[in-house]
Amino acid sequence: MMYSIILQSILFLTLIYFVYQLFRNKATYNLVSKWIYEDNDLYEKYDYNFIMKPSKHNWYGLMYPTENKYK
């Protein structure tokens, strides 16, 4: 019984994480597409892979990308 609750909790948290990553991916795509369309120099400094790759600058893949964070 206890293992079932723990397993369900882990699966629920995993589902939440994957849904969040889908929204984060869409936001990153929109941001980078905007920079490309506007011929902004930020695209050369912060490309899609830099924003999405988990590292210290983006809280290991948890920071939601906004334009204010990449100026």
Number of C-alpha atoms within 10 A of each C-alpha: 5 7 8 9 10 11 11 12 12 12 12 11 12 12 12 11 12 11 12 13 17 11 12 20 17 11 16 21 17 14 18 19 14 14 18 15 9 10 11 12 10 14 17 11 10 14 16 15 9 12 21 20 12 14 12 8 11 16 10 11 16 14 15 17 20 13 13 6 9 11 8
